[in-house]
Amino acid sequence: MPGNYIYRDNNRIIIQGVLGITDIHRPLVAIHQGIYDAGFKDIVLDFSGCTAAFSGPMLGLCAQVIRHRSENIEFTLMPPFEGKLKKLFFNANWAHHLDPQQYDPSTFTGYTQVPATLFKQPDEQNHAVNKIVNCILGAIDDIERNDFAALEWSVNEITDNVLTHSESPIGGLVQVSTFQKSRRLIQYIVADAGLGIPTTLRNTHSDITSDAHALDRAIREGVTRDKTVGQGNGLFGSYQICSQSRGSFLVESGYGRLSYAVNKGLQITISTAPYNGTIVVANIDFSNRGLLREALKFDGKFHSPVDFIETHYESDDLKKLIFIMKDEAASFGSRVAGTPVRNKLLNLVKMCPQQKIFLDFSDIPLVSSSFADEVFGKLFAELGPVSFMQHFDFKSLNEPAKQIIDYAISQRMTTL
């Protein structure tokens, strides 16, 4: 890549220019040489001259650094000088994972990305997946429920593979890095530092001849290292979701690299250096509603997974949704805080048109006028008076908050 320089100077690994999607091996080779050939126990990651960094290689680098740190290798990060990229290092949580002694965990509170999250246990994985799908529900409007369920299924399957198959000593990392509203594109990345797909599949598939062959088999229906612990449809289904949505899909594991893009199709190649673990980069395009309706088809049958809406909002009798306001926003004092709440409610209305949404305001003493307008004023204007009343019912709403919401709605009524 022009203007791209990655090299080692004693214990300093220097990354200048753009760290692109195909560049993950170069810093890892330099780190390996610094530790195992030169014998350094302290490595400096110098990103000061880096001008851009892709999320896939960054998450893979974070996973390997965490593994080396568990082996008593110390790492020091020199973040980029470039302002926006430096901010991204902190917001995406890369700085913390690369150098936790110097940099605290990300405090990013926006709703357009989920910082890199480490998970080692099933409860941590479940929490990470719920955080991701909850964020997406509030960030992207007008998602069909089947599409939303397919996305949740994919993220859950790929992160579960880390705990079930990878034997990664550090667990795994998951990140949702981009929401592109113009294309309605969602990208998630999962990385671990485990055995890798080729090694795990060879244990039960002796006919696999290369790491590239292993990745080719991994995206086929029903291929797994052990049928007693999984049906082998996680990578297959995720590949189907990405390709059918006209998104893209990348798997890096061992010496193999599998990629799919609309303009290039499926490509499987051999790398000159291994990635000791697995990186999955999935881009799902929601521009065409309902496109994923048939993506999850296994053994000739369509699969309808249980989704976040059913487990977190629907009542036991499936007749209504319970929306507990205090769990849905960190603040009720600004328009910015109200935007993801409004998006989420609008998605729920469209996904569950026959079910009324009960808005529970317990333990919320007051909301600001801007929050009330952003959520309820705009919803009233978009849905119209009759539809708004049909879909929403307010519970435990105190008088001051009620007056503010009523005023926001009445102000919007004047513009209808």
C-alpha positions as CSV (number, residue, x, y, z in Angstrom):
1,M,0.0,0.0,0.0
2,P,1.5,3.4,-1.0
3,G,2.7,5.4,1.9
4,N,2.5,2.4,4.2
5,Y,5.5,1.5,6.3
6,I,5.5,-1.1,9.1
7,Y,8.8,-2.2,10.5
8,R,10.8,-3.0,13.7
9,D,13.5,-0.9,15.2
10,N,14.9,-2.9,18.1
11,N,11.9,-3.2,20.5
12,R,9.8,-0.5,18.7
13,I,7.2,-1.6,16.2
14,I,6.6,1.4,13.9
15,I,3.3,1.7,11.9
16,Q,3.2,4.6,9.5
17,G,0.6,5.5,7.0
18,V,-2.5,3.3,6.6
19,L,-3.0,0.0,8.5
20,G,-5.2,-1.6,5.9
21,I,-7.4,-4.7,6.1
22,T,-4.7,-6.9,4.6
23,D,-1.9,-5.6,6.8
24,I,-2.5,-7.6,10.0
25,H,0.4,-9.9,9.5
26,R,3.1,-7.3,9.2
27,P,3.0,-5.8,12.7
28,L,2.5,-9.3,14.2
29,V,5.6,-10.6,12.4
30,A,7.5,-7.6,13.7
31,I,6.3,-8.3,17.3
32,H,7.1,-12.0,17.0
33,Q,10.7,-11.2,15.8
34,G,11.1,-8.6,18.6
35,I,10.0,-11.1,21.3
36,Y,11.3,-14.5,20.1
37,D,14.3,-13.6,17.9
38,A,15.6,-10.5,19.6
39,G,14.5,-11.5,23.1
40,F,12.8,-8.2,24.1
41,K,10.3,-8.4,27.0
42,D,9.0,-4.9,26.4
43,I,7.5,-3.8,23.1
44,V,6.7,-0.2,22.0
45,L,3.8,0.1,19.5
46,D,4.5,3.3,17.7
47,F,1.4,4.6,15.9
48,S,2.5,8.2,16.0
49,G,2.9,8.3,12.2
50,C,-0.3,6.3,11.5
51,T,-2.9,8.2,9.4
52,A,-5.7,5.6,9.2
53,A,-6.4,2.2,10.7
54,F,-9.0,-0.4,9.8
55,S,-11.0,-2.0,12.6
56,G,-10.3,-5.6,11.5
57,P,-6.5,-5.6,11.8
58,M,-6.7,-3.4,14.9
59,L,-8.9,-5.8,16.7
60,G,-6.7,-8.7,15.7
61,L,-3.7,-6.8,16.9
62,C,-5.4,-6.1,20.2
63,A,-6.2,-9.8,20.7
64,Q,-2.5,-10.9,20.1
65,V,-1.2,-8.1,22.4
66,I,-3.5,-9.3,25.2
67,R,-2.2,-12.8,24.7
68,H,1.4,-11.8,24.8
69,R,0.7,-9.7,27.9
70,S,-0.6,-12.8,29.6
71,E,2.9,-14.3,28.9
72,N,4.5,-11.4,30.7
73,I,5.4,-9.3,27.7
74,E,4.9,-5.6,28.4
75,F,3.5,-3.2,25.7
76,T,3.6,0.6,25.5
77,L,1.4,2.4,23.0
78,M,2.4,5.7,21.3
79,P,-1.0,6.8,19.8
80,P,-1.4,8.6,16.5
81,F,-0.6,12.3,16.3
82,E,-3.5,12.7,13.8
83,G,-6.4,14.1,15.9
84,K,-9.4,12.1,14.6
85,L,-7.5,8.8,14.5
86,K,-6.2,9.4,18.0
87,K,-9.7,10.0,19.2
88,L,-10.8,6.8,17.5
89,F,-8.1,4.8,19.3
90,F,-9.6,6.0,22.6
91,N,-13.3,5.7,21.7
92,A,-12.9,2.3,20.1
93,N,-11.1,1.0,23.2
94,W,-8.0,0.1,21.2
95,A,-5.7,2.2,23.3
96,H,-6.9,0.5,26.5
97,H,-6.5,-3.0,25.1
98,L,-3.1,-2.3,23.8
99,D,-1.8,-0.5,26.8
100,P,-4.2,-0.7,29.8
101,Q,-1.6,0.7,32.3
102,Q,-1.5,4.0,30.5
103,Y,-5.0,4.2,29.0
104,D,-8.3,3.7,30.8
105,P,-11.3,1.9,29.2
106,S,-13.2,3.9,26.6
107,T,-15.8,6.3,27.9
108,F,-17.6,6.6,24.5
109,T,-21.3,7.2,25.1
110,G,-22.6,7.7,21.6
111,Y,-25.0,5.3,20.0
112,T,-23.3,4.8,16.6
113,Q,-20.7,2.3,17.6
114,V,-19.8,-0.2,20.3
115,P,-16.2,-0.1,21.5
116,A,-14.0,-3.2,21.5
117,T,-15.3,-5.5,24.3
118,L,-13.4,-8.4,25.8
119,F,-15.4,-11.5,26.8
120,K,-14.1,-14.7,28.4
121,Q,-17.2,-16.3,29.9
122,P,-20.7,-17.0,28.5
123,D,-22.3,-14.3,30.6
124,E,-19.8,-11.7,29.3
125,Q,-20.5,-12.9,25.7
126,N,-24.3,-12.6,26.2
127,H,-23.9,-9.1,27.7
128,A,-21.7,-8.0,24.8
129,V,-24.2,-9.3,22.2
130,N,-27.2,-7.7,24.0
131,K,-25.3,-4.4,24.1
132,I,-24.6,-4.6,20.4
133,V,-28.2,-5.4,19.2
134,N,-29.7,-2.9,21.7
135,C,-27.4,-0.2,20.2
136,I,-28.3,-1.1,16.6
137,L,-32.0,-1.1,17.4
138,G,-31.6,2.5,18.5
139,A,-29.2,3.6,15.8
140,I,-30.6,2.4,12.5
141,D,-34.3,3.1,11.6
142,D,-36.7,1.0,9.7
143,I,-35.1,-2.4,10.2
144,E,-37.4,-5.4,9.4
145,R,-37.6,-7.8,12.3
146,N,-36.4,-10.8,10.4
147,D,-33.3,-8.8,9.3
148,F,-32.7,-7.6,12.9
149,A,-33.0,-11.2,14.1
150,A,-30.6,-12.4,11.5
151,L,-28.0,-9.9,12.5
152,E,-28.4,-10.8,16.2
153,W,-28.1,-14.5,15.4
154,S,-24.9,-13.9,13.4
155,V,-23.1,-11.9,16.1
156,N,-24.2,-14.4,18.7
157,E,-22.9,-17.4,16.7
158,I,-19.5,-15.9,15.8
159,T,-18.8,-14.8,19.4
160,D,-20.0,-18.1,20.7
161,N,-17.6,-19.9,18.4
162,V,-14.8,-18.2,20.3
163,L,-15.8,-19.8,23.6
164,T,-16.9,-23.1,22.1
165,H,-14.2,-23.9,19.6
166,S,-11.2,-21.6,19.7
167,E,-9.6,-22.5,23.0
168,S,-8.4,-18.8,23.1
169,P,-6.6,-18.2,26.4
170,I,-7.7,-14.6,26.4
171,G,-11.3,-15.1,25.2
172,G,-12.4,-12.9,22.4
173,L,-13.0,-9.3,21.4
174,V,-16.1,-8.0,19.6
175,Q,-16.7,-4.5,18.2
176,V,-19.3,-2.8,16.1
177,S,-17.3,-0.2,14.3
178,T,-19.5,1.6,11.8
179,F,-23.0,2.6,11.1
180,Q,-23.3,4.2,7.7
181,K,-26.8,5.6,7.6
182,S,-26.6,6.5,3.9
183,R,-26.2,2.9,3.0
184,R,-27.5,1.5,6.3
185,L,-24.4,-0.6,6.6
186,I,-23.4,-2.3,9.9
187,Q,-20.0,-3.8,10.5
188,Y,-19.0,-6.1,13.3
189,I,-15.6,-7.6,14.0
190,V,-14.8,-10.6,16.3
191,A,-11.1,-11.6,17.0
192,D,-9.5,-14.2,19.2
193,A,-6.0,-15.6,19.8
194,G,-6.9,-19.3,19.9
195,L,-6.1,-22.4,17.8
196,G,-7.6,-21.0,14.6
197,I,-10.2,-22.6,12.3
198,P,-7.7,-24.8,10.3
199,T,-6.3,-26.4,13.5
200,T,-9.7,-27.1,15.0
201,L,-11.2,-28.5,11.8
202,R,-8.3,-30.8,11.1
203,N,-9.0,-32.6,14.4
204,T,-12.1,-34.2,12.8
205,H,-11.6,-33.6,9.1
206,S,-8.4,-35.4,8.0
207,D,-9.1,-34.7,4.3
208,I,-8.4,-30.9,4.7
209,T,-5.2,-30.2,2.8
210,S,-4.4,-26.6,3.6
211,D,-5.5,-23.7,5.7
212,A,-7.3,-22.2,2.7
213,H,-9.1,-25.4,2.2
214,A,-10.2,-25.3,5.9
215,L,-11.7,-21.9,5.5
216,D,-13.5,-23.0,2.3
217,R,-15.0,-25.9,4.3
218,A,-15.8,-23.7,7.3
219,I,-18.4,-21.6,5.4
220,R,-20.2,-24.7,4.1
221,E,-23.4,-25.8,5.8
222,G,-23.0,-28.2,8.8
223,V,-19.2,-28.2,8.9
224,T,-17.9,-28.2,12.5
225,R,-15.1,-29.8,14.5
226,D,-17.6,-31.5,16.9
227,K,-21.3,-32.0,16.2
228,T,-22.0,-32.7,19.8
229,V,-21.2,-29.0,20.7
230,G,-22.5,-27.2,17.6
231,Q,-24.2,-27.8,14.2
232,G,-21.5,-26.0,12.2
233,N,-23.8,-23.3,10.8
234,G,-22.4,-20.1,12.4
235,L,-19.8,-19.2,9.7
236,F,-22.0,-20.6,7.0
237,G,-25.1,-18.6,8.1
238,S,-23.1,-15.4,8.7
239,Y,-21.5,-15.7,5.2
240,Q,-25.0,-16.1,3.7
241,I,-26.3,-13.1,5.6
242,C,-23.4,-10.9,4.4
243,S,-23.4,-12.1,0.8
244,Q,-27.2,-12.0,0.4
245,S,-27.4,-8.5,1.8
246,R,-24.7,-7.4,-0.7
247,G,-22.3,-6.7,2.1
248,S,-18.9,-8.2,2.6
249,F,-17.3,-11.0,4.7
250,L,-13.7,-11.7,5.7
251,V,-12.2,-14.5,7.7
252,E,-8.5,-14.5,8.6
253,S,-7.2,-17.7,10.4
254,G,-3.9,-19.6,10.4
255,Y,-2.3,-19.2,6.9
256,G,-5.7,-18.8,5.3
257,R,-7.7,-15.8,4.2
258,L,-11.3,-15.9,2.9
259,S,-13.0,-12.8,1.6
260,Y,-16.2,-12.0,-0.2
261,A,-17.2,-8.7,-1.8
262,V,-19.9,-8.1,-4.4
263,N,-17.5,-6.8,-7.0
264,K,-15.0,-9.6,-6.5
265,G,-17.0,-12.6,-5.4
266,L,-15.5,-15.2,-3.1
267,Q,-11.7,-15.4,-2.8
268,I,-9.6,-17.8,-0.7
269,T,-5.8,-17.3,-0.5
270,I,-2.8,-18.4,1.5
271,S,-0.8,-15.9,3.5
272,T,2.9,-15.9,4.0
273,A,2.5,-15.6,7.8
274,P,-0.1,-17.0,10.1
275,Y,-2.7,-15.3,12.2
276,N,-2.7,-17.3,15.4
277,G,-6.4,-17.3,16.0
278,T,-9.3,-16.0,14.0
279,I,-10.6,-12.6,12.8
280,V,-14.1,-12.3,11.3
281,V,-15.1,-9.0,9.7
282,A,-18.8,-8.9,8.7
283,N,-20.5,-6.1,6.8
284,I,-24.3,-6.3,6.5
285,D,-26.2,-4.0,4.3
286,F,-29.8,-3.2,5.4
287,S,-30.6,-1.0,2.5
288,N,-33.1,-3.6,1.0
289,R,-35.6,-4.5,3.7
290,G,-36.5,-8.1,4.0
291,L,-33.4,-9.3,2.0
292,L,-32.3,-11.6,4.9
293,R,-35.6,-13.3,5.2
294,E,-34.2,-16.4,3.5
295,A,-30.6,-16.2,4.6
296,L,-30.9,-18.5,7.5
297,K,-31.9,-21.7,5.7
298,F,-30.4,-24.9,7.1
299,D,-31.1,-28.4,5.9
300,G,-33.7,-27.0,3.5
301,K,-35.7,-25.4,6.3
302,F,-35.9,-21.7,7.3
303,H,-34.6,-20.9,10.7
304,S,-36.4,-18.2,12.8
305,P,-34.2,-17.5,15.8
306,V,-35.4,-16.1,19.1
307,D,-34.5,-12.4,19.1
308,F,-33.7,-9.6,21.5
309,I,-37.2,-8.1,21.1
310,E,-38.8,-11.3,22.3
311,T,-36.5,-11.8,25.3
312,H,-36.3,-8.2,26.4
313,Y,-39.6,-6.5,25.5
314,E,-42.4,-8.9,24.7
315,S,-44.7,-9.9,27.6
316,D,-45.2,-13.6,28.3
317,D,-48.5,-13.7,26.4
318,L,-46.8,-11.9,23.5
319,K,-49.7,-9.3,23.5
320,K,-47.7,-6.3,24.5
321,L,-44.2,-4.8,24.8
322,I,-42.8,-3.5,28.1
323,F,-40.4,-0.6,27.6
324,I,-38.8,0.4,30.8
325,M,-37.6,4.0,30.2
326,K,-34.9,4.0,32.9
327,D,-33.1,1.1,31.2
328,E,-33.2,2.8,27.8
329,A,-31.2,6.0,28.2
330,A,-28.3,7.2,30.4
331,S,-29.8,10.6,30.5
332,F,-33.2,12.2,30.0
333,G,-31.9,15.8,29.7
334,S,-30.9,16.2,26.1
335,R,-32.0,15.8,22.5
336,V,-29.0,13.7,21.8
337,A,-30.0,11.2,24.5
338,G,-33.5,11.0,23.0
339,T,-32.5,10.1,19.4
340,P,-31.7,6.4,20.0
341,V,-34.8,6.0,22.2
342,R,-37.0,7.4,19.4
343,N,-35.4,5.2,16.8
344,K,-35.8,2.2,19.0
345,L,-39.5,2.9,19.6
346,L,-40.2,3.5,15.9
347,N,-38.5,0.2,15.1
348,L,-40.6,-1.6,17.7
349,V,-43.8,0.0,16.3
350,K,-42.9,-1.2,12.8
351,M,-41.6,-4.7,13.9
352,C,-44.6,-5.4,16.2
353,P,-47.6,-3.5,14.6
354,Q,-50.2,-5.5,16.5
355,Q,-48.7,-5.1,20.0
356,K,-49.1,-2.0,22.2
357,I,-46.0,-0.6,23.8
358,F,-46.3,0.2,27.5
359,L,-43.9,3.0,28.4
360,D,-42.9,2.6,32.0
361,F,-41.6,5.8,33.6
362,S,-41.0,4.4,37.1
363,D,-38.1,6.1,38.9
364,I,-37.9,8.9,36.4
365,P,-38.7,12.2,38.1
366,L,-38.4,14.5,35.1
367,V,-37.5,14.7,31.5
368,S,-36.2,17.8,29.6
369,S,-38.3,19.6,27.0
370,S,-35.7,18.7,24.3
371,F,-35.7,15.0,25.2
372,A,-39.5,15.0,25.2
373,D,-39.7,16.7,21.8
374,E,-37.0,14.4,20.3
375,V,-38.8,11.3,21.4
376,F,-42.5,11.9,21.8
377,G,-43.0,15.1,19.8
378,K,-41.3,13.6,16.7
379,L,-43.0,10.2,17.1
380,F,-46.4,11.9,17.3
381,A,-45.6,13.9,14.2
382,E,-44.4,10.9,12.2
383,L,-47.1,8.4,13.3
384,G,-50.0,10.8,13.5
385,P,-52.4,11.2,16.4
386,V,-54.5,8.0,15.9
387,S,-51.5,5.7,15.3
388,F,-49.6,7.2,18.2
389,M,-52.5,6.6,20.6
390,Q,-52.9,3.0,19.3
391,H,-49.3,2.1,19.8
392,F,-48.3,3.7,23.1
393,D,-49.6,3.7,26.7
394,F,-47.8,5.6,29.4
395,K,-47.4,4.0,32.9
396,S,-46.1,5.6,36.2
397,L,-45.7,9.0,34.5
398,N,-45.6,11.7,37.1
399,E,-47.4,15.0,36.6
400,P,-44.3,17.3,35.9
401,A,-43.0,14.8,33.2
402,K,-46.5,14.4,31.8
403,Q,-46.9,18.2,31.3
404,I,-43.6,18.4,29.5
405,I,-44.4,15.5,27.2
406,D,-47.9,16.9,26.6
407,Y,-46.4,20.3,25.7
408,A,-43.9,18.8,23.3
409,I,-46.7,16.9,21.5
410,S,-49.0,20.0,21.4
411,Q,-46.1,22.0,19.9
412,R,-45.7,19.4,17.2
413,M,-49.4,19.3,16.5
414,T,-49.3,22.9,15.3
415,T,-46.9,21.8,12.5
416,L,-49.1,19.0,11.2
